[in-house]
Amino acid sequence: MPPTSRAVLRSCFLLTMLTVGSASAGDGCTPAWDTTLGVTGMNDLVAAFEVYDDGSGGGDELYATGSFTTAGAAGTRQLAKWSGTGWTSVGGGLQGGFSSTLAVFDGALYAAGYHDLAGGVAGTAKIARWDGVAWTGLDAQLELFSNSIWGLEVYDDGTGPALYVAGNYADVGGTTFDFITRWDGSTWSDVGGSGLGGAGIPLIAIAMEVFDDGRGPALYVGGRFGSIGGVAASHIGRWDGTKWEPLGSGLSGAGAGTGAHAMAVYDDGRGPALYVGGQSFTTAGGVAVSRIARWDGTSWSAVGDGFNSTVWDLRVFDDGSGPALYAMGLFTMSGATPVNRIARWRGDAWEAVGVGVNEDIFGAVVYEDDGVPTLVVGGDFTAAGGLATNRVAQYTGCVAACPQDLDGTGDVGFTDLISVLAAWGPCVGCPQDFDGTGDVGFTDLLTVLAAWGPCP
């Protein structure tokens, strides 16, 4: 669809929506905090989650990782799986240190961080692969005390999908590759000479996200650095598969801890953009911000009043009222608005999510629990929504009775069709993306046509 036509359709759709009102999904339901996951919970902090199908017949299941040594039952060390009724151990868990991140690649679950062993298997320090039956190493040779991993992301640079590994390490796989490395399932390779530089900065690569700014999907890497791959880039850089480049003048702020720690792609009505959260930065591309900023592929902009402390994670979640961007971390305020460690952005201002939680949130994941959309959060908190819980909780959304009824009229019709056409193309988290591919296209159009008429 030509860009001009798409813009016209988007404008027509927005005008129509203002006239007829917005959808009201999940009649009779109110999104709320639920602490089922934390009744027993964990005895120490939860850092990250992942959803993975290990092939045992249980379908997609929820995994949590962190520094805990007990999750529901004693001996569930640093990695646990939710069975539907409680937390269970995964292959003997991880030993020593802690785990900070999880990812699914090539049919397996990867756990990485600062652990010494996985399930007692040699050669699994800092990163290991779980296939649902056994742990294996990646020949990473990261046993040194100084090595640590903080981010995992799957990206296809044109040669096939691979797992990208970010952190503070050197000589992965016995070579001089460091900080950001590519694992294709059998071998390690360099990512454009991805060494980090920057005087007076504790160098580390932390967050990664794939974003298409109109030139094709690229891998964005954030952390604490002044250069990446020999290219000046303040705390964030873009890898297109062949070269590194900066995002304008990047991020800046006072303090050695300044950096980008979280990224997510979200469309608040102005088109898909990359949202970047982190610690201490107060400018993005010369624009005044407060620990969170928006990159549209060309320029930086502020995201409301930002926050008074660190943003550790960003997720797009639809609680039944439409996709929104959720920020989580150490903060308690956005300008004059109290937002206790979790806040929601729909395009105008940051909103509180109930009363939030009482201590830090470090990681989150969107998970469908028995068909109900939920945002699962983990950290070091002991209360969520005013309810007692042990370092993990979920914010439960509502199921739309008829998701194709985008204008909330009770019928699927012309304005819903126009909505799909207006959102045509890349549209991560859009309500029009019924098949969840990250693009609005032909199958989404067919979904609307198949539901045409009064909603059931």
C-alpha angles and dihedrals in degrees: 000000000000114000092239093054092048091051091051092049091048090053092048091050094049090050091049092049091052088054101047100030132241130293120275105206125190100024112216092016128111120194109242146168117269123191100190091117091053102046088102094005123150134319094221139022126313114217107179148354139211136186113227139167108215093189095250093119098262095105120215110359133186120250126189131193138184139105098309123125096191126048111168092318130040117265098032094133123196094319129061139166125217109233095191092262103040148349118281135190122262115218094320092310128243126310130216129008115008143287121241109179145025134196140171117231134160093355096308139095116242121203120193141170132088103326125131101214142005114220089340091292115146118239096031099107115142094352133038141166124232116193096182093269110045145008122245133181128235097221087251095143093206098147093125114116092235096057121100138161124214109166140040125183135166114227135165112216091185096279096078137289117306138173114251116207122203130186144089107304143114137212098018111187090011093293133103093260110130146174096003122031138167123233115191095184096274111031141033121233139180123260105219096306089305099193115142127228140184134130115249093004123120093233116227138140110221118159133039133183137170114232134169111213091181096282095081133280115314135176115248117201125195133183141101111320144105097216138019127200088355092303120118106245122153108226095318136058140175124230115195096181095271108041146016122239136175128245098238109288091333126213129328140177145136123289137045091263094063111129152110113278106164139031137182138168115235139161113215092179097286095082133276114315139170114251116202125195132179149117132323100335113140102175134046116189088343092305118124110249137153115230095310132065141170124234115193095184094270110041145011126245137178122260105221115289094329119210143299095232145015125324110213102175142015126198136172111228135170112211090185096280096079135289117307135176114248121200122197134183144089098321126114102182141045104195103305094339118101109229110168104214094308130065139169128225123198097166105283113056141342113270131201118249098222110293091324121213133311100235140021125318113208104173145010143181137193109241134175109226110195090330094313117116113236137177107217116202131188136186140106099310129123099194133045123182087355092301125118114251138153110244097301133071141150134230104216121211134196130261116238111236089214113010092183088066092086096165095049097235096129092249133081106229149122099324090051089051090050088050091058093047091049091054094044114146132021107005114153112200095004116150086227090063094087095165093051096233096131090248132083108225149128098318090052089051090051090050090059093046091049091054095044115146134025114000115245 
